Amino acid sequence: MNRQKKIKQLLKAHAKKANAKLAPRSNKPRYISKADREKLAAQAAAEPGSPLDREDGPLSPA
């Protein structure tokens, strides 16, 4: 009986790990390193703004 219990316990543990791998991930956002965040911020600053933000845009008085 003891041997059967150990085998059953091992199989159950392996099945639990396999199911955990297949389970959907949490909604936690992916980590972005500090260097990557700075790079993205520099790219956003270098790009021209949207047409509504610019002074010569369609909504600004001429």
C-alpha positions as CSV (number, residue, x, y, z in Angstrom):
1,M,0.0,0.0,0.0
2,N,2.8,2.4,0.9
3,R,4.5,2.0,-2.5
4,Q,1.2,2.6,-4.4
5,K,0.5,5.7,-2.4
6,K,4.0,7.1,-3.2
7,I,3.6,6.4,-6.9
8,K,0.1,8.0,-6.9
9,Q,1.4,11.0,-5.0
10,L,4.3,11.5,-7.5
11,L,2.0,11.2,-10.5
12,K,-0.4,13.7,-9.0
13,A,2.4,16.1,-8.4
14,H,3.7,15.8,-12.0
15,A,0.1,16.4,-13.3
16,K,-0.3,19.4,-11.1
17,K,2.9,21.0,-12.5
18,A,1.9,20.2,-16.1
19,N,-1.5,21.9,-15.6
20,A,0.2,24.9,-14.0
21,K,2.4,25.4,-17.0
22,L,-0.6,25.2,-19.3
23,A,-2.7,27.6,-17.2
24,P,-3.2,31.1,-18.5
25,R,-0.8,33.7,-17.2
26,S,-1.8,36.5,-14.9
27,N,-2.8,40.0,-16.2
28,K,0.5,41.4,-14.8
29,P,2.2,43.5,-17.5
30,R,5.5,42.4,-18.9
31,Y,8.6,43.9,-17.3
32,I,10.3,46.7,-19.3
33,S,13.9,47.5,-18.2
34,K,14.8,51.0,-17.3
35,A,17.0,51.4,-20.4
36,D,14.2,50.3,-22.6
37,R,11.8,52.7,-20.9
38,E,14.2,55.6,-21.5
39,K,14.6,54.5,-25.1
40,L,10.9,54.5,-25.6
41,A,10.5,57.9,-23.9
42,A,13.2,59.4,-26.2
43,Q,11.5,58.0,-29.2
44,A,8.2,59.4,-28.1
45,A,9.8,62.8,-27.5
46,A,11.5,62.8,-31.0
47,E,8.3,61.9,-32.9
48,P,6.1,64.9,-33.9
49,G,2.9,65.3,-31.9
50,S,-0.5,64.5,-33.2
51,P,-2.2,67.1,-35.6
52,L,-4.3,68.3,-32.7
53,D,-1.4,69.1,-30.5
54,R,0.6,71.2,-33.0
55,E,0.1,74.9,-33.4
56,D,-0.5,74.7,-37.1
57,G,-3.1,71.9,-36.6
58,P,-6.7,72.1,-37.9
59,L,-8.2,73.4,-34.6
60,S,-5.8,76.2,-33.9
61,P,-6.8,79.7,-35.0
62,A,-4.6,81.0,-37.8
